[in-house]
Amino acid sequence: MFQLFKRKPVNYFSENEKQLIVQAIEKAEHRTSGEVRIYIESHCPTDPVKRAQEVFQSLKMYETIARNGVIVYLAMKDKKLAIYGDEGIHTKVGDAFWNAEVSKILSHFNQNNFTEGIVNIILAVGEALTLHFPYDDKTDTNELPDEIVFGR
């Protein structure tokens, strides 16, 4: 059955907050060949790490040359989140890094500082990517869009 009425997506962030998040992505990616994406939806139908992997695949983030894409996944109403990095960056930083970053973002979220938490996590991931995948102005291109992806 087709849907006659599309549900209007929930708007969790003001236009200014969205702009701050996109600017953080651009800043993080300015010094690295790595790619960062933000995916936000209302509900998480499964374990957030599994969902982050699903979204990562659906956005074809594995297609970066160095396999250094990172997705920050947020399910706002369910209060779930995950950070998932492709094999190139994951082999460099490991689970300890991702777990530490989730703890940091949760400290912001627990104080209802969602935008600040997201911006900080983007910049921290950007630093890790810069350390392991520095920018090369001769070969690097922006392989993935920088805008926030809003799901269901």
Phi and psi in radians as a Rosetta constraint file:
Dihedral C 1 N 2 CA 2 C 2 CIRCULARHARMONIC -1.584 0.35
Dihedral N 2 CA 2 C 2 N 3 CIRCULARHARMONIC 2.757 0.35
Dihedral C 2 N 3 CA 3 C 3 CIRCULARHARMONIC -1.637 0.35
Dihedral N 3 CA 3 C 3 N 4 CIRCULARHARMONIC 2.086 0.35
Dihedral C 3 N 4 CA 4 C 4 CIRCULARHARMONIC -1.360 0.35
Dihedral N 4 CA 4 C 4 N 5 CIRCULARHARMONIC -0.653 0.35
Dihedral C 4 N 5 CA 5 C 5 CIRCULARHARMONIC -2.073 0.35
Dihedral N 5 CA 5 C 5 N 6 CIRCULARHARMONIC 2.043 0.35
Dihedral C 5 N 6 CA 6 C 6 CIRCULARHARMONIC -1.397 0.35
Dihedral N 6 CA 6 C 6 N 7 CIRCULARHARMONIC 2.390 0.35
Dihedral C 6 N 7 CA 7 C 7 CIRCULARHARMONIC -1.301 0.35
Dihedral N 7 CA 7 C 7 N 8 CIRCULARHARMONIC 2.347 0.35
Dihedral C 7 N 8 CA 8 C 8 CIRCULARHARMONIC -1.248 0.35
Dihedral N 8 CA 8 C 8 N 9 CIRCULARHARMONIC 2.271 0.35
Dihedral C 8 N 9 CA 9 C 9 CIRCULARHARMONIC -1.125 0.35
Dihedral N 9 CA 9 C 9 N 10 CIRCULARHARMONIC 2.544 0.35
Dihedral C 9 N 10 CA 10 C 10 CIRCULARHARMONIC -1.227 0.35
Dihedral N 10 CA 10 C 10 N 11 CIRCULARHARMONIC 2.348 0.35
Dihedral C 10 N 11 CA 11 C 11 CIRCULARHARMONIC -1.781 0.35
Dihedral N 11 CA 11 C 11 N 12 CIRCULARHARMONIC 1.728 0.35
Dihedral C 11 N 12 CA 12 C 12 CIRCULARHARMONIC -1.466 0.35
Dihedral N 12 CA 12 C 12 N 13 CIRCULARHARMONIC -0.288 0.35
Dihedral C 12 N 13 CA 13 C 13 CIRCULARHARMONIC -2.311 0.35
Dihedral N 13 CA 13 C 13 N 14 CIRCULARHARMONIC 2.542 0.35
Dihedral C 13 N 14 CA 14 C 14 CIRCULARHARMONIC -1.245 0.35
Dihedral N 14 CA 14 C 14 N 15 CIRCULARHARMONIC 2.918 0.35
Dihedral C 14 N 15 CA 15 C 15 CIRCULARHARMONIC -1.055 0.35
Dihedral N 15 CA 15 C 15 N 16 CIRCULARHARMONIC -0.677 0.35
Dihedral C 15 N 16 CA 16 C 16 CIRCULARHARMONIC -1.119 0.35
Dihedral N 16 CA 16 C 16 N 17 CIRCULARHARMONIC -0.742 0.35
Dihedral C 16 N 17 CA 17 C 17 CIRCULARHARMONIC -1.133 0.35
Dihedral N 17 CA 17 C 17 N 18 CIRCULARHARMONIC -0.710 0.35
Dihedral C 17 N 18 CA 18 C 18 CIRCULARHARMONIC -1.060 0.35
Dihedral N 18 CA 18 C 18 N 19 CIRCULARHARMONIC -0.739 0.35
Dihedral C 18 N 19 CA 19 C 19 CIRCULARHARMONIC -1.102 0.35
Dihedral N 19 CA 19 C 19 N 20 CIRCULARHARMONIC -0.718 0.35
Dihedral C 19 N 20 CA 20 C 20 CIRCULARHARMONIC -1.074 0.35
Dihedral N 20 CA 20 C 20 N 21 CIRCULARHARMONIC -0.680 0.35
Dihedral C 20 N 21 CA 21 C 21 CIRCULARHARMONIC -1.169 0.35
Dihedral N 21 CA 21 C 21 N 22 CIRCULARHARMONIC -0.810 0.35
Dihedral C 21 N 22 CA 22 C 22 CIRCULARHARMONIC -1.119 0.35
Dihedral N 22 CA 22 C 22 N 23 CIRCULARHARMONIC -0.697 0.35
Dihedral C 22 N 23 CA 23 C 23 CIRCULARHARMONIC -1.090 0.35
Dihedral N 23 CA 23 C 23 N 24 CIRCULARHARMONIC -0.632 0.35
Dihedral C 23 N 24 CA 24 C 24 CIRCULARHARMONIC -1.146 0.35
Dihedral N 24 CA 24 C 24 N 25 CIRCULARHARMONIC -0.707 0.35
Dihedral C 24 N 25 CA 25 C 25 CIRCULARHARMONIC -1.066 0.35
Dihedral N 25 CA 25 C 25 N 26 CIRCULARHARMONIC -0.832 0.35
Dihedral C 25 N 26 CA 26 C 26 CIRCULARHARMONIC -1.060 0.35
Dihedral N 26 CA 26 C 26 N 27 CIRCULARHARMONIC -0.734 0.35
Dihedral C 26 N 27 CA 27 C 27 CIRCULARHARMONIC -1.149 0.35
Dihedral N 27 CA 27 C 27 N 28 CIRCULARHARMONIC -0.765 0.35
Dihedral C 27 N 28 CA 28 C 28 CIRCULARHARMONIC -1.104 0.35
Dihedral N 28 CA 28 C 28 N 29 CIRCULARHARMONIC -0.674 0.35
Dihedral C 28 N 29 CA 29 C 29 CIRCULARHARMONIC -1.445 0.35
Dihedral N 29 CA 29 C 29 N 30 CIRCULARHARMONIC -0.170 0.35
Dihedral C 29 N 30 CA 30 C 30 CIRCULARHARMONIC -1.130 0.35
Dihedral N 30 CA 30 C 30 N 31 CIRCULARHARMONIC -0.478 0.35
Dihedral C 30 N 31 CA 31 C 31 CIRCULARHARMONIC -1.979 0.35
Dihedral N 31 CA 31 C 31 N 32 CIRCULARHARMONIC 0.251 0.35
Dihedral C 31 N 32 CA 32 C 32 CIRCULARHARMONIC -2.543 0.35
Dihedral N 32 CA 32 C 32 N 33 CIRCULARHARMONIC 2.748 0.35
Dihedral C 32 N 33 CA 33 C 33 CIRCULARHARMONIC -1.478 0.35
Dihedral N 33 CA 33 C 33 N 34 CIRCULARHARMONIC -0.119 0.35
Dihedral C 33 N 34 CA 34 C 34 CIRCULARHARMONIC -1.216 0.35
Dihedral N 34 CA 34 C 34 N 35 CIRCULARHARMONIC 2.868 0.35
Dihedral C 34 N 35 CA 35 C 35 CIRCULARHARMONIC -2.241 0.35
Dihedral N 35 CA 35 C 35 N 36 CIRCULARHARMONIC 2.401 0.35
Dihedral C 35 N 36 CA 36 C 36 CIRCULARHARMONIC -2.141 0.35
Dihedral N 36 CA 36 C 36 N 37 CIRCULARHARMONIC 2.342 0.35
Dihedral C 36 N 37 CA 37 C 37 CIRCULARHARMONIC -2.270 0.35
Dihedral N 37 CA 37 C 37 N 38 CIRCULARHARMONIC 2.607 0.35
Dihedral C 37 N 38 CA 38 C 38 CIRCULARHARMONIC -2.021 0.35
Dihedral N 38 CA 38 C 38 N 39 CIRCULARHARMONIC 2.257 0.35
Dihedral C 38 N 39 CA 39 C 39 CIRCULARHARMONIC -2.182 0.35
Dihedral N 39 CA 39 C 39 N 40 CIRCULARHARMONIC 2.176 0.35
Dihedral C 39 N 40 CA 40 C 40 CIRCULARHARMONIC -2.202 0.35
Dihedral N 40 CA 40 C 40 N 41 CIRCULARHARMONIC 2.276 0.35
Dihedral C 40 N 41 CA 41 C 41 CIRCULARHARMONIC -2.468 0.35
Dihedral N 41 CA 41 C 41 N 42 CIRCULARHARMONIC 2.999 0.35
Dihedral C 41 N 42 CA 42 C 42 CIRCULARHARMONIC -1.357 0.35
Dihedral N 42 CA 42 C 42 N 43 CIRCULARHARMONIC -0.866 0.35
Dihedral C 42 N 43 CA 43 C 43 CIRCULARHARMONIC -2.154 0.35
Dihedral N 43 CA 43 C 43 N 44 CIRCULARHARMONIC 2.564 0.35
Dihedral C 43 N 44 CA 44 C 44 CIRCULARHARMONIC -1.889 0.35
Dihedral N 44 CA 44 C 44 N 45 CIRCULARHARMONIC 1.965 0.35
Dihedral C 44 N 45 CA 45 C 45 CIRCULARHARMONIC -1.332 0.35
Dihedral N 45 CA 45 C 45 N 46 CIRCULARHARMONIC -0.056 0.35
Dihedral C 45 N 46 CA 46 C 46 CIRCULARHARMONIC -2.674 0.35
Dihedral N 46 CA 46 C 46 N 47 CIRCULARHARMONIC -2.913 0.35
Dihedral C 46 N 47 CA 47 C 47 CIRCULARHARMONIC -1.038 0.35
Dihedral N 47 CA 47 C 47 N 48 CIRCULARHARMONIC 2.352 0.35
Dihedral C 47 N 48 CA 48 C 48 CIRCULARHARMONIC -1.085 0.35
Dihedral N 48 CA 48 C 48 N 49 CIRCULARHARMONIC -0.578 0.35
Dihedral C 48 N 49 CA 49 C 49 CIRCULARHARMONIC -1.185 0.35
Dihedral N 49 CA 49 C 49 N 50 CIRCULARHARMONIC -0.743 0.35
Dihedral C 49 N 50 CA 50 C 50 CIRCULARHARMONIC -1.082 0.35
Dihedral N 50 CA 50 C 50 N 51 CIRCULARHARMONIC -0.739 0.35
Dihedral C 50 N 51 CA 51 C 51 CIRCULARHARMONIC -1.136 0.35
Dihedral N 51 CA 51 C 51 N 52 CIRCULARHARMONIC -0.711 0.35
Dihedral C 51 N 52 CA 52 C 52 CIRCULARHARMONIC -1.039 0.35
Dihedral N 52 CA 52 C 52 N 53 CIRCULARHARMONIC -0.723 0.35
Dihedral C 52 N 53 CA 53 C 53 CIRCULARHARMONIC -1.097 0.35
Dihedral N 53 CA 53 C 53 N 54 CIRCULARHARMONIC -0.735 0.35
Dihedral C 53 N 54 CA 54 C 54 CIRCULARHARMONIC -1.073 0.35
Dihedral N 54 CA 54 C 54 N 55 CIRCULARHARMONIC -0.808 0.35
Dihedral C 54 N 55 CA 55 C 55 CIRCULARHARMONIC -1.148 0.35
Dihedral N 55 CA 55 C 55 N 56 CIRCULARHARMONIC -0.728 0.35
Dihedral C 55 N 56 CA 56 C 56 CIRCULARHARMONIC -0.943 0.35
Dihedral N 56 CA 56 C 56 N 57 CIRCULARHARMONIC -0.818 0.35
Dihedral C 56 N 57 CA 57 C 57 CIRCULARHARMONIC -1.151 0.35
Dihedral N 57 CA 57 C 57 N 58 CIRCULARHARMONIC -0.782 0.35
Dihedral C 57 N 58 CA 58 C 58 CIRCULARHARMONIC -1.139 0.35
Dihedral N 58 CA 58 C 58 N 59 CIRCULARHARMONIC -0.524 0.35
Dihedral C 58 N 59 CA 59 C 59 CIRCULARHARMONIC -1.511 0.35
Dihedral N 59 CA 59 C 59 N 60 CIRCULARHARMONIC 0.031 0.35
Dihedral C 59 N 60 CA 60 C 60 CIRCULARHARMONIC 0.961 0.35
Dihedral N 60 CA 60 C 60 N 61 CIRCULARHARMONIC 0.693 0.35
Dihedral C 60 N 61 CA 61 C 61 CIRCULARHARMONIC -1.245 0.35
Dihedral N 61 CA 61 C 61 N 62 CIRCULARHARMONIC -0.254 0.35
Dihedral C 61 N 62 CA 62 C 62 CIRCULARHARMONIC -1.272 0.35
Dihedral N 62 CA 62 C 62 N 63 CIRCULARHARMONIC -0.108 0.35
Dihedral C 62 N 63 CA 63 C 63 CIRCULARHARMONIC -1.484 0.35
Dihedral N 63 CA 63 C 63 N 64 CIRCULARHARMONIC 0.097 0.35
Dihedral C 63 N 64 CA 64 C 64 CIRCULARHARMONIC -1.221 0.35
Dihedral N 64 CA 64 C 64 N 65 CIRCULARHARMONIC 2.555 0.35
Dihedral C 64 N 65 CA 65 C 65 CIRCULARHARMONIC -1.013 0.35
Dihedral N 65 CA 65 C 65 N 66 CIRCULARHARMONIC -0.793 0.35
Dihedral C 65 N 66 CA 66 C 66 CIRCULARHARMONIC -1.636 0.35
Dihedral N 66 CA 66 C 66 N 67 CIRCULARHARMONIC 0.111 0.35
Dihedral C 66 N 67 CA 67 C 67 CIRCULARHARMONIC 0.953 0.35
Dihedral N 67 CA 67 C 67 N 68 CIRCULARHARMONIC 0.831 0.35
Dihedral C 67 N 68 CA 68 C 68 CIRCULARHARMONIC -2.138 0.35
Dihedral N 68 CA 68 C 68 N 69 CIRCULARHARMONIC 0.629 0.35
Dihedral C 68 N 69 CA 69 C 69 CIRCULARHARMONIC -1.520 0.35
Dihedral N 69 CA 69 C 69 N 70 CIRCULARHARMONIC 2.570 0.35
Dihedral C 69 N 70 CA 70 C 70 CIRCULARHARMONIC -2.332 0.35
Dihedral N 70 CA 70 C 70 N 71 CIRCULARHARMONIC 2.314 0.35
Dihedral C 70 N 71 CA 71 C 71 CIRCULARHARMONIC -2.003 0.35
Dihedral N 71 CA 71 C 71 N 72 CIRCULARHARMONIC 2.361 0.35
Dihedral C 71 N 72 CA 72 C 72 CIRCULARHARMONIC -1.831 0.35
Dihedral N 72 CA 72 C 72 N 73 CIRCULARHARMONIC 2.004 0.35
Dihedral C 72 N 73 CA 73 C 73 CIRCULARHARMONIC -1.837 0.35
Dihedral N 73 CA 73 C 73 N 74 CIRCULARHARMONIC 2.301 0.35
Dihedral C 73 N 74 CA 74 C 74 CIRCULARHARMONIC -2.324 0.35
Dihedral N 74 CA 74 C 74 N 75 CIRCULARHARMONIC 2.269 0.35
Dihedral C 74 N 75 CA 75 C 75 CIRCULARHARMONIC -1.974 0.35
Dihedral N 75 CA 75 C 75 N 76 CIRCULARHARMONIC 1.740 0.35
Dihedral C 75 N 76 CA 76 C 76 CIRCULARHARMONIC -1.131 0.35
Dihedral N 76 CA 76 C 76 N 77 CIRCULARHARMONIC -0.855 0.35
Dihedral C 76 N 77 CA 77 C 77 CIRCULARHARMONIC -1.231 0.35
Dihedral N 77 CA 77 C 77 N 78 CIRCULARHARMONIC -0.577 0.35
Dihedral C 77 N 78 CA 78 C 78 CIRCULARHARMONIC -1.484 0.35
Dihedral N 78 CA 78 C 78 N 79 CIRCULARHARMONIC -0.126 0.35
Dihedral C 78 N 79 CA 79 C 79 CIRCULARHARMONIC 0.954 0.35
Dihedral N 79 CA 79 C 79 N 80 CIRCULARHARMONIC 0.878 0.35
Dihedral C 79 N 80 CA 80 C 80 CIRCULARHARMONIC -2.148 0.35
Dihedral N 80 CA 80 C 80 N 81 CIRCULARHARMONIC 2.591 0.35
Dihedral C 80 N 81 CA 81 C 81 CIRCULARHARMONIC -2.658 0.35
Dihedral N 81 CA 81 C 81 N 82 CIRCULARHARMONIC 2.800 0.35
Dihedral C 81 N 82 CA 82 C 82 CIRCULARHARMONIC -2.737 0.35
Dihedral N 82 CA 82 C 82 N 83 CIRCULARHARMONIC 2.677 0.35
Dihedral C 82 N 83 CA 83 C 83 CIRCULARHARMONIC -2.115 0.35
Dihedral N 83 CA 83 C 83 N 84 CIRCULARHARMONIC 2.237 0.35
Dihedral C 83 N 84 CA 84 C 84 CIRCULARHARMONIC -2.252 0.35
Dihedral N 84 CA 84 C 84 N 85 CIRCULARHARMONIC 2.210 0.35
Dihedral C 84 N 85 CA 85 C 85 CIRCULARHARMONIC -2.004 0.35
Dihedral N 85 CA 85 C 85 N 86 CIRCULARHARMONIC 2.482 0.35
Dihedral C 85 N 86 CA 86 C 86 CIRCULARHARMONIC -1.109 0.35
Dihedral N 86 CA 86 C 86 N 87 CIRCULARHARMONIC 2.954 0.35
Dihedral C 86 N 87 CA 87 C 87 CIRCULARHARMONIC -1.035 0.35
Dihedral N 87 CA 87 C 87 N 88 CIRCULARHARMONIC -0.587 0.35
Dihedral C 87 N 88 CA 88 C 88 CIRCULARHARMONIC -1.062 0.35
Dihedral N 88 CA 88 C 88 N 89 CIRCULARHARMONIC -0.831 0.35
Dihedral C 88 N 89 CA 89 C 89 CIRCULARHARMONIC -1.431 0.35
Dihedral N 89 CA 89 C 89 N 90 CIRCULARHARMONIC -0.615 0.35
Dihedral C 89 N 90 CA 90 C 90 CIRCULARHARMONIC -1.077 0.35
Dihedral N 90 CA 90 C 90 N 91 CIRCULARHARMONIC -0.681 0.35
Dihedral C 90 N 91 CA 91 C 91 CIRCULARHARMONIC -1.170 0.35
Dihedral N 91 CA 91 C 91 N 92 CIRCULARHARMONIC -0.378 0.35
Dihedral C 91 N 92 CA 92 C 92 CIRCULARHARMONIC -1.483 0.35
Dihedral N 92 CA 92 C 92 N 93 CIRCULARHARMONIC -0.681 0.35
Dihedral C 92 N 93 CA 93 C 93 CIRCULARHARMONIC -1.885 0.35
Dihedral N 93 CA 93 C 93 N 94 CIRCULARHARMONIC -0.526 0.35
Dihedral C 93 N 94 CA 94 C 94 CIRCULARHARMONIC 1.264 0.35
Dihedral N 94 CA 94 C 94 N 95 CIRCULARHARMONIC 3.086 0.35
Dihedral C 94 N 95 CA 95 C 95 CIRCULARHARMONIC -1.063 0.35
Dihedral N 95 CA 95 C 95 N 96 CIRCULARHARMONIC -0.608 0.35
Dihedral C 95 N 96 CA 96 C 96 CIRCULARHARMONIC -1.030 0.35
Dihedral N 96 CA 96 C 96 N 97 CIRCULARHARMONIC -0.721 0.35
Dihedral C 96 N 97 CA 97 C 97 CIRCULARHARMONIC -1.111 0.35
Dihedral N 97 CA 97 C 97 N 98 CIRCULARHARMONIC -0.862 0.35
Dihedral C 97 N 98 CA 98 C 98 CIRCULARHARMONIC -1.066 0.35
Dihedral N 98 CA 98 C 98 N 99 CIRCULARHARMONIC -0.750 0.35
Dihedral C 98 N 99 CA 99 C 99 CIRCULARHARMONIC -1.109 0.35
Dihedral N 99 CA 99 C 99 N 100 CIRCULARHARMONIC -0.714 0.35
Dihedral C 99 N 100 CA 100 C 100 CIRCULARHARMONIC -1.120 0.35
Dihedral N 100 CA 100 C 100 N 101 CIRCULARHARMONIC -0.700 0.35
Dihedral C 100 N 101 CA 101 C 101 CIRCULARHARMONIC -1.205 0.35
Dihedral N 101 CA 101 C 101 N 102 CIRCULARHARMONIC -0.652 0.35
Dihedral C 101 N 102 CA 102 C 102 CIRCULARHARMONIC -1.077 0.35
Dihedral N 102 CA 102 C 102 N 103 CIRCULARHARMONIC -0.728 0.35
Dihedral C 102 N 103 CA 103 C 103 CIRCULARHARMONIC -1.064 0.35
Dihedral N 103 CA 103 C 103 N 104 CIRCULARHARMONIC -0.714 0.35
Dihedral C 103 N 104 CA 104 C 104 CIRCULARHARMONIC -1.134 0.35
Dihedral N 104 CA 104 C 104 N 105 CIRCULARHARMONIC -0.778 0.35
Dihedral C 104 N 105 CA 105 C 105 CIRCULARHARMONIC -1.170 0.35
Dihedral N 105 CA 105 C 105 N 106 CIRCULARHARMONIC -0.612 0.35
Dihedral C 105 N 106 CA 106 C 106 CIRCULARHARMONIC -1.115 0.35
Dihedral N 106 CA 106 C 106 N 107 CIRCULARHARMONIC -0.602 0.35
Dihedral C 106 N 107 CA 107 C 107 CIRCULARHARMONIC -1.096 0.35
Dihedral N 107 CA 107 C 107 N 108 CIRCULARHARMONIC -0.629 0.35
Dihedral C 107 N 108 CA 108 C 108 CIRCULARHARMONIC -1.247 0.35
Dihedral N 108 CA 108 C 108 N 109 CIRCULARHARMONIC -0.767 0.35
Dihedral C 108 N 109 CA 109 C 109 CIRCULARHARMONIC -1.119 0.35
Dihedral N 109 CA 109 C 109 N 110 CIRCULARHARMONIC -0.631 0.35
Dihedral C 109 N 110 CA 110 C 110 CIRCULARHARMONIC -1.114 0.35
Dihedral N 110 CA 110 C 110 N 111 CIRCULARHARMONIC -0.336 0.35
Dihedral C 110 N 111 CA 111 C 111 CIRCULARHARMONIC -1.818 0.35
Dihedral N 111 CA 111 C 111 N 112 CIRCULARHARMONIC 0.247 0.35
Dihedral C 111 N 112 CA 112 C 112 CIRCULARHARMONIC 1.051 0.35
Dihedral N 112 CA 112 C 112 N 113 CIRCULARHARMONIC 0.493 0.35
Dihedral C 112 N 113 CA 113 C 113 CIRCULARHARMONIC -1.738 0.35
Dihedral N 113 CA 113 C 113 N 114 CIRCULARHARMONIC 1.177 0.35
Dihedral C 113 N 114 CA 114 C 114 CIRCULARHARMONIC -1.166 0.35
Dihedral N 114 CA 114 C 114 N 115 CIRCULARHARMONIC -0.857 0.35
Dihedral C 114 N 115 CA 115 C 115 CIRCULARHARMONIC -1.101 0.35
Dihedral N 115 CA 115 C 115 N 116 CIRCULARHARMONIC -0.799 0.35
Dihedral C 115 N 116 CA 116 C 116 CIRCULARHARMONIC -1.056 0.35
Dihedral N 116 CA 116 C 116 N 117 CIRCULARHARMONIC -0.728 0.35
Dihedral C 116 N 117 CA 117 C 117 CIRCULARHARMONIC -1.094 0.35
Dihedral N 117 CA 117 C 117 N 118 CIRCULARHARMONIC -0.771 0.35
Dihedral C 117 N 118 CA 118 C 118 CIRCULARHARMONIC -1.144 0.35
Dihedral N 118 CA 118 C 118 N 119 CIRCULARHARMONIC -0.796 0.35
Dihedral C 118 N 119 CA 119 C 119 CIRCULARHARMONIC -1.039 0.35
Dihedral N 119 CA 119 C 119 N 120 CIRCULARHARMONIC -0.785 0.35
Dihedral C 119 N 120 CA 120 C 120 CIRCULARHARMONIC -1.112 0.35
Dihedral N 120 CA 120 C 120 N 121 CIRCULARHARMONIC -0.692 0.35
Dihedral C 120 N 121 CA 121 C 121 CIRCULARHARMONIC -1.190 0.35
Dihedral N 121 CA 121 C 121 N 122 CIRCULARHARMONIC -0.687 0.35
Dihedral C 121 N 122 CA 122 C 122 CIRCULARHARMONIC -1.052 0.35
Dihedral N 122 CA 122 C 122 N 123 CIRCULARHARMONIC -0.804 0.35
Dihedral C 122 N 123 CA 123 C 123 CIRCULARHARMONIC -1.165 0.35
Dihedral N 123 CA 123 C 123 N 124 CIRCULARHARMONIC -0.649 0.35
Dihedral C 123 N 124 CA 124 C 124 CIRCULARHARMONIC -1.164 0.35
Dihedral N 124 CA 124 C 124 N 125 CIRCULARHARMONIC -0.756 0.35
Dihedral C 124 N 125 CA 125 C 125 CIRCULARHARMONIC -1.106 0.35
Dihedral N 125 CA 125 C 125 N 126 CIRCULARHARMONIC -0.696 0.35
Dihedral C 125 N 126 CA 126 C 126 CIRCULARHARMONIC -1.045 0.35
Dihedral N 126 CA 126 C 126 N 127 CIRCULARHARMONIC -0.688 0.35
Dihedral C 126 N 127 CA 127 C 127 CIRCULARHARMONIC -1.115 0.35
Dihedral N 127 CA 127 C 127 N 128 CIRCULARHARMONIC -0.749 0.35
Dihedral C 127 N 128 CA 128 C 128 CIRCULARHARMONIC -1.110 0.35
Dihedral N 128 CA 128 C 128 N 129 CIRCULARHARMONIC -0.731 0.35
Dihedral C 128 N 129 CA 129 C 129 CIRCULARHARMONIC -1.133 0.35
Dihedral N 129 CA 129 C 129 N 130 CIRCULARHARMONIC -0.709 0.35
Dihedral C 129 N 130 CA 130 C 130 CIRCULARHARMONIC -1.086 0.35
Dihedral N 130 CA 130 C 130 N 131 CIRCULARHARMONIC -0.727 0.35
Dihedral C 130 N 131 CA 131 C 131 CIRCULARHARMONIC -1.054 0.35
Dihedral N 131 CA 131 C 131 N 132 CIRCULARHARMONIC -0.760 0.35
Dihedral C 131 N 132 CA 132 C 132 CIRCULARHARMONIC -1.708 0.35
Dihedral N 132 CA 132 C 132 N 133 CIRCULARHARMONIC -0.394 0.35
Dihedral C 132 N 133 CA 133 C 133 CIRCULARHARMONIC -2.399 0.35
Dihedral N 133 CA 133 C 133 N 134 CIRCULARHARMONIC 1.224 0.35
Dihedral C 133 N 134 CA 134 C 134 CIRCULARHARMONIC -1.105 0.35
Dihedral N 134 CA 134 C 134 N 135 CIRCULARHARMONIC 2.684 0.35
Dihedral C 134 N 135 CA 135 C 135 CIRCULARHARMONIC -1.206 0.35
Dihedral N 135 CA 135 C 135 N 136 CIRCULARHARMONIC 2.410 0.35
Dihedral C 135 N 136 CA 136 C 136 CIRCULARHARMONIC -2.185 0.35
Dihedral N 136 CA 136 C 136 N 137 CIRCULARHARMONIC 1.899 0.35
Dihedral C 136 N 137 CA 137 C 137 CIRCULARHARMONIC -1.150 0.35
Dihedral N 137 CA 137 C 137 N 138 CIRCULARHARMONIC -0.232 0.35
Dihedral C 137 N 138 CA 138 C 138 CIRCULARHARMONIC -1.469 0.35
Dihedral N 138 CA 138 C 138 N 139 CIRCULARHARMONIC -0.490 0.35
Dihedral C 138 N 139 CA 139 C 139 CIRCULARHARMONIC -2.116 0.35
Dihedral N 139 CA 139 C 139 N 140 CIRCULARHARMONIC -0.376 0.35
Dihedral C 139 N 140 CA 140 C 140 CIRCULARHARMONIC -1.366 0.35
Dihedral N 140 CA 140 C 140 N 141 CIRCULARHARMONIC 2.449 0.35
Dihedral C 140 N 141 CA 141 C 141 CIRCULARHARMONIC -2.344 0.35
Dihedral N 141 CA 141 C 141 N 142 CIRCULARHARMONIC 2.812 0.35
Dihedral C 141 N 142 CA 142 C 142 CIRCULARHARMONIC -1.378 0.35
Dihedral N 142 CA 142 C 142 N 143 CIRCULARHARMONIC 1.799 0.35
Dihedral C 142 N 143 CA 143 C 143 CIRCULARHARMONIC -1.393 0.35
Dihedral N 143 CA 143 C 143 N 144 CIRCULARHARMONIC -0.400 0.35
Dihedral C 143 N 144 CA 144 C 144 CIRCULARHARMONIC -2.327 0.35
Dihedral N 144 CA 144 C 144 N 145 CIRCULARHARMONIC 2.617 0.35
Dihedral C 144 N 145 CA 145 C 145 CIRCULARHARMONIC -1.077 0.35
Dihedral N 145 CA 145 C 145 N 146 CIRCULARHARMONIC 2.664 0.35
Dihedral C 145 N 146 CA 146 C 146 CIRCULARHARMONIC -1.660 0.35
Dihedral N 146 CA 146 C 146 N 147 CIRCULARHARMONIC -0.200 0.35
Dihedral C 146 N 147 CA 147 C 147 CIRCULARHARMONIC -1.221 0.35
Dihedral N 147 CA 147 C 147 N 148 CIRCULARHARMONIC 2.768 0.35
Dihedral C 147 N 148 CA 148 C 148 CIRCULARHARMONIC -1.259 0.35
Dihedral N 148 CA 148 C 148 N 149 CIRCULARHARMONIC 2.420 0.35
Dihedral C 148 N 149 CA 149 C 149 CIRCULARHARMONIC -1.802 0.35
Dihedral N 149 CA 149 C 149 N 150 CIRCULARHARMONIC 2.170 0.35
Dihedral C 149 N 150 CA 150 C 150 CIRCULARHARMONIC -1.841 0.35
Dihedral N 150 CA 150 C 150 N 151 CIRCULARHARMONIC 2.191 0.35
Dihedral C 150 N 151 CA 151 C 151 CIRCULARHARMONIC -1.667 0.35
Dihedral N 151 CA 151 C 151 N 152 CIRCULARHARMONIC -2.600 0.35
